[in-house]
Amino acid sequence: MILEARSSVLVRKYDEPKAQDPPPYSDIERSYGPAYPSTSSRAAPAASLAPPPSLSIRRADSDCAPVNGLHLQKRKEDITGSYWVDPCLPASDTHRPPKGWRAPPNVSFETHQGAINVELSTACLHEGRAKSIARASSHTGDITVTLADAQPDQTINVDMTSRRGTVALFIPRSFSGVIQLTTRRGSMELLPGLLKIAKIVNETETETLLMIANPRTAASSSTANYCQLYSRFGKLYVGVKGEDKLLPKEPGKWAKFAQYLGVHMNSSSVSINSHGSTS
């Protein structure tokens, strides 16, 4: 009798529904999108995946979508636009990085004569620290890179190279890291806004090394950014975004000579026409 009572109790407990079963996992693909592989971890709500407002760079026509493995190459055309770099995304196979680069960058821009003017923002939708690598190079074109505000755990390495063009970098106030300027026969200029927050570590005729420590990110050395500017014959500029601006580029000696010839030719034609009308 005792065994039957115990067995009936066990049967009833076995048949009862489990009250402590975990709730069903949410759909990973619905939260992260098809670009992210599904995992066994519980997905965060879709609302928490939106980037911070300071990181959402908008184009003139549509929102800026995150990219990784984007490599643009032009010859004479200019490269402009805003790009949101997400190193956590799977790298795209559409564009391949140029040969000879040991560490493939997340984004790269290369021209022969065209100018490069881009704004870069870096953010990783996954939690944790992430580093992005961006490179911009041109033979004779000018290069201007503007960095947007980033989270303290997101860093970026920027490599900018132009043989004869002007290279300019504009950083936000929240920037923390090292900036290196190198030239052979060109010039280097630190704009007024940058001089308020930067410390010159080393300065020679061909190289300048700057260090910028932000109170929010100075406590962790792993959050330091690194930017390198190089031009053999051109000018190098570094300033603060929204505070410093470049002056209009002065025409070269050949452009000035062409302007002089044009003005002289126009004045000569006017004098000839005036003499011909009076005769």
PyMOL commands that set and color helices and strands:
alter all, ss='L'
color gray80, all
select helices_A, chain A and resi 2-15+28-32+46-49+53-55+192-195+221-223+253-278
alter helices_A, ss='H'
color red, helices_A
select strands_A, chain A and resi 66-67+70-73+79-85+107-111+116-122+130-138+143-147+154-162+167-171+177-183+187-190+199-203+207-212+225-231+235-240
alter strands_A, ss='S'
color yellow, strands_A
deselect
rebuild
show_as cartoon
